[in-house]
Amino acid sequence: MAKEITDYEVWFYINLNSHKHIIRTIGCVENEPNLTVLVQEFARDGDLGNLLLDNVFRPSQKVLIEIFLQIADGMAYIAQNRVVHGDLGCRNILVFEKDPNEPKKNKVKITDFGLARRLDSTGDDYNTTIIPIRFCAPEILQNNIQSNYSEQSDVYSMGVLMWEALSHGMMPYASIANENNVIEEKLNNRRLTKPTECNSKLWNIIEDCWHMNPKQRCTFQKIKNQLSNFEENSIQIGDIRLVAPTFR
């Protein structure tokens, strides 16, 4: 697969290229000044968001937990490299293998570093005009400055991603059309509500991502450990058959 991106974004694909749950970049070619064509592995099934929304993929909750574990593993690596992804959501998770019932027959990878930033840099290349309002952390909505981007802001988005997947790709705060009203809801800590069939222990992990104070949120390593415990304990949790959730 070939993809045209800016030179700024190339840095992330090249430097985060060695992890099994991050899209693999095979090579790159300069197409014109400040524009590069990347050659990347092809995900035949596309992105997780569309697969869920179109009901092409109806995974059991055990399978979703495995998918979340893979994403958390990739994000922990990104955080270790002092990078903030900045646009985490099911739309930016590519599906390479899928099976609705067998967790280990699924494989996903993180993509799209268009809004990413390095914590050890004060460069001027950051895209500050685009904010994924429904997914990003409240502190970014409050003040879109470099110091508000952190592993914990990505963790908040991870919680929304898990909610989205458990809701079959439903848009967060879908009943609110106006983005400014969504911002108001989030700044007032009105959270998305638990999907109907979501396991209570999994919901506790999701809620742990959504503390208003970033310092109180869990880390990706902690999310990994908690999700791994689900697998080790072989928790029996049934297939997802959800009624559209709301928010409080």
Steps between C-alpha positions, in 0.01 A plus 500: 500500500632846408412810701597866452590678824703794621866467594403571861276193515769283338715527814243311707449220248875445463591527869208292630531237228619203704193419710268217398186704569603813309458516122820384327662743259696325226652807336449862404555717192510878478226598256551876512640749755354436848289209372595134529339180375514216752480136398327309778359156561142455380212434737249317283217535751541875544446681830325374811251786511343429162500124556301545822270772371409305186441182704759320288677394819302402811767395750430340834603703801792260554624588152463872566705464817779340295477788250514755783803320642682524166419871470615566858822311425569722199406816689726406793788482252404838353490651851839347586640686199359827638250538219133597526281354225233767534231333286422162651170348389372188323539680164878495553525132587568280198380139504734237353336185635151459637293225658185585698540213745870410535700777673843383382391500135478879500773750422476880494747784455501871582529748213469873416753725671369818338422657839788340689761697688826437682509593866867596480446746215360852476488494120262714295374212286220386730152510354319723750196571283351150514375356828300173510249654740298187578811295580754738654560573866322792673824682576568530126152639440561745781835618368660357186862546604800268485518446877149350506601217267629194684469125530199573720324697226543198272372275780179706513456440126567129556200491732284657230635252244401207723153650549472549122595139426260366765230715336562352152674805362242750621618863507556629855231745611309412182180666622676839509551651155670824605868455581498796738233323704716188507786710638269634771392148597859380527626800694216441747612136535179356352629162396387243248298228668577132530404293192229249587707181491834642615661293774520699825875441540564623147283804568711579807807510275324735259387732778855504635599664170254788544599680818487876449839529667752342258723393790224273629470308173663164451795439269504282189720253686235471770228454236713222347540327836129520580393371159756219523338393826172456316667248269695321773190451711299385195207718600191379321329796340242459230458632151413865459144577404466864593228758529628845402640664817469865597693729732447653837 
